[in-house]
Amino acid sequence: GEYMSVDRPDHTFGIMNSLFMCQKPQGPFDEIVVVSPLTVMRLLPPGDHVLSATVGSKCGLVPMAGSCSSITTSGLEYDMDAACMAFGGLVSTSNIVARDEVTVANSDPVIWTMTFLEFE
C-alpha cells in the first residue's frame, strides 16, 4: 500500500497493522522502519529507545494498540514525563524535535513518526 497517501489513509493504517504483525514478538523482525519521500515511521515496542532525529522536524508518538500507560521522552519540544496516552485523551501528534537524539521510555507499543525537514 501507499504510506502517507492523501487519498488512501486506509493504506497507512494497514501498514501500521503490518508493523505490529511482522515485528517481534509476533513476527520475525527485530525492527522495521517505514520510509516515504516525506516521512519515517516505526513501531516502538515497550522499553527504552534512543532515536536519531533532525532538529526542527515535526514528529509524533501515537499509541496504536490501546493505551500507553506511561511514556517519558527527552529531546522533544513538548517532552512527556510518565504521561498516559490513549485515543480520546493525550496523543503526541504535534511535536517538534528539539535535539538530534530523542529518548523514549514507553510501557506499551507506540508508533513514532517524523517528517523530513526539507519537505516541511
Long-range contacts (C-beta under 8 A, 24 or more apart in sequence): 3-34, 3-35, 3-36, 3-39, 3-41, 4-36, 4-38, 4-39, 15-41, 16-41, 16-43, 16-64, 16-111, 19-43, 19-111, 20-64, 20-65, 20-109, 37-116, 37-119, 38-115, 38-116, 38-119, 39-113, 39-114, 39-115, 39-116, 39-119, 40-113, 40-114, 40-116, 41-111, 41-112, 41-113, 42-111, 42-112, 43-109, 43-110, 43-111, 43-112, 44-104, 44-106, 44-109, 44-110, 44-111, 44-112, 45-109, 46-106, 46-107, 46-108, 46-109, 47-105, 47-106, 48-103, 48-104, 48-105, 49-103, 49-104, 49-105, 49-106, 49-112, 50-101, 50-102, 50-103, 51-75, 51-101, 51-102, 51-103, 51-104, 51-112, 52-100, 52-101, 53-97, 53-99, 53-100, 53-101, 53-102, 53-114, 54-97, 54-100, 54-114, 54-116, 54-117, 55-97, 55-98, 55-99, 55-100, 56-96, 56-97, 56-117, 56-120, 57-96, 57-97, 57-114, 57-115, 57-116, 57-117, 57-120, 58-94, 58-95, 58-96, 58-97, 58-114, 58-115, 58-120, 59-95, 59-96, 59-97, 59-102, 59-112, 59-113, 59-114, 59-115, 60-91, 60-92, 60-93, 60-94, 60-95, 60-111, 60-112, 60-113, 60-114, 61-85, 61-91, 61-92, 61-95, 61-104, 61-106, 61-110, 61-111, 61-112, 61-113, 62-91, 62-92, 62-93, 62-110, 62-111, 62-113, 63-87, 63-91, 63-108, 63-109, 63-110, 63-111, 64-109, 64-110, 64-111, 65-108, 65-109, 66-108, 67-108, 68-106, 68-107, 68-108, 68-109, 68-110, 69-107, 69-108, 70-105, 70-106, 70-107, 71-104, 71-105, 71-106, 71-107, 71-110, 72-104, 72-105, 72-106, 73-102, 73-103, 73-104, 73-105, 74-99, 74-102, 74-103, 75-99, 75-100, 75-101, 75-102, 75-103, 76-102, 85-110
